[in-house]
Amino acid sequence: FDTEAFDTDNNYDTGTYEFTAPSDGFYAVTAQLSVVRGGDNDFEVKLQKDTGSGFSDVSGAQIRGTKNESQPTLRRTVNMASSDRIRVVYVMISTVGRTELIKADSSFSIDKLGE
């Protein structure tokens, strides 16, 4: 997620791959990965949030996939306070033939609800 298509308030950092909430509220988060499968690997895609004391998994905001899936999508509504940060993490569960590649057409979007 190192490029941006639309970020008028500059809340997403393409260097750290993190979104910082500009204000308190609920945010709709969607992450869709396009994965080139090069091995027999199961994986997990999850959201992590930092409220000021380090990143931790967002409860209920992870999906597991198998070697047969190539476009996992994660959608969650997350309650965030101003300055909380959120990121998407892709983790290989098994590493047989470890050759995974996240393609450029993957996407990560965050929209504040109620505005």
C-alpha positions in Angstrom: 0.0 0.0 0.0 2.7 2.4 -1.0 0.7 4.7 -3.3 -2.4 6.8 -2.7 -5.3 7.5 -5.1 -7.2 9.9 -2.8 -6.1 11.3 0.6 -7.1 15.0 0.8 -6.1 15.3 4.5 -2.9 13.4 4.2 -3.9 10.9 6.9 -2.3 7.8 5.3 1.5 7.4 5.4 2.9 5.5 2.4 6.2 5.0 4.2 4.8 3.3 7.3 1.5 2.0 5.7 -0.5 3.4 8.5 -3.6 5.5 8.7 -4.0 8.1 11.5 -7.5 9.1 12.5 -8.0 12.8 12.3 -10.9 12.8 14.7 -12.9 10.5 17.0 -15.5 8.3 15.3 -16.3 5.1 13.5 -14.3 4.2 10.4 -15.2 1.7 7.7 -12.0 -0.2 6.8 -11.7 -2.3 3.7 -8.6 -4.2 2.6 -8.4 -6.3 -0.5 -5.2 -8.0 -1.4 -4.3 -9.5 -4.7 -1.8 -12.3 -4.0 0.3 -14.2 -6.4 0.5 -17.7 -4.9 3.9 -19.3 -5.3 3.8 -21.9 -2.6 1.5 -24.1 -0.4 0.9 -21.4 2.2 -2.1 -20.5 4.4 -2.3 -16.9 5.4 -4.0 -14.4 7.6 -5.0 -10.8 6.8 -5.7 -8.7 9.9 -6.2 -5.1 11.2 -4.0 -3.8 13.9 -4.7 -0.5 15.8 -2.3 1.6 17.9 -4.0 3.7 20.6 -0.6 5.1 21.8 0.9 2.0 23.4 1.9 -0.1 20.4 0.0 -2.0 17.7 -2.4 -4.9 18.7 -4.9 -6.9 16.7 -8.4 -5.5 16.4 -10.8 -8.1 17.8 -12.7 -9.9 15.1 -10.8 -8.1 12.4 -8.9 -10.9 10.8 -9.5 -13.5 8.1 -7.7 -16.7 7.4 -7.2 -18.0 3.9 -5.8 -21.1 2.3 -3.5 -21.7 -0.6 -6.5 -21.7 -2.9 -7.5 -18.1 -2.3 -5.9 -15.3 -4.2 -8.0 -12.2 -3.3 -8.9 -12.1 0.4 -11.0 -9.1 1.4 -11.4 -7.8 5.0 -14.1 -5.3 5.9 -14.6 -4.0 9.4 -16.0 -0.9 11.2 -13.5 0.3 13.8 -14.0 2.8 16.6 -11.0 5.2 16.6 -10.0 8.2 18.7 -8.2 11.1 17.2 -4.5 10.1 16.6 -5.1 6.4 16.8 -3.3 4.6 14.0 -4.4 1.5 12.0 -2.7 -0.8 9.5 -3.3 -4.0 7.5 -1.0 -6.9 8.1 -0.5 -9.9 5.9 0.9 -13.0 7.7 1.9 -16.4 6.2 0.7 -19.1 8.6 2.7 -21.9 6.9 5.8 -21.3 4.9 6.1 -24.2 2.5 7.6 -22.9 -0.7 7.7 -19.4 0.7 7.2 -17.3 -2.4 4.3 -14.8 -1.9 3.9 -11.6 -3.7 1.3 -8.9 -2.9 0.3 -7.4 -6.3 0.0 -3.7 -7.1 -3.8 -3.9 -7.6 -4.3 -4.5 -3.9 -6.3 -1.8 -2.1 -6.8 -0.4 1.4 -9.6 2.2 2.0 -10.9 3.9 5.1 -14.0 6.1 5.3 -15.3 8.0 8.4 -18.9 7.1 8.9 -21.6 9.7 9.6 -20.0 12.6 7.7 
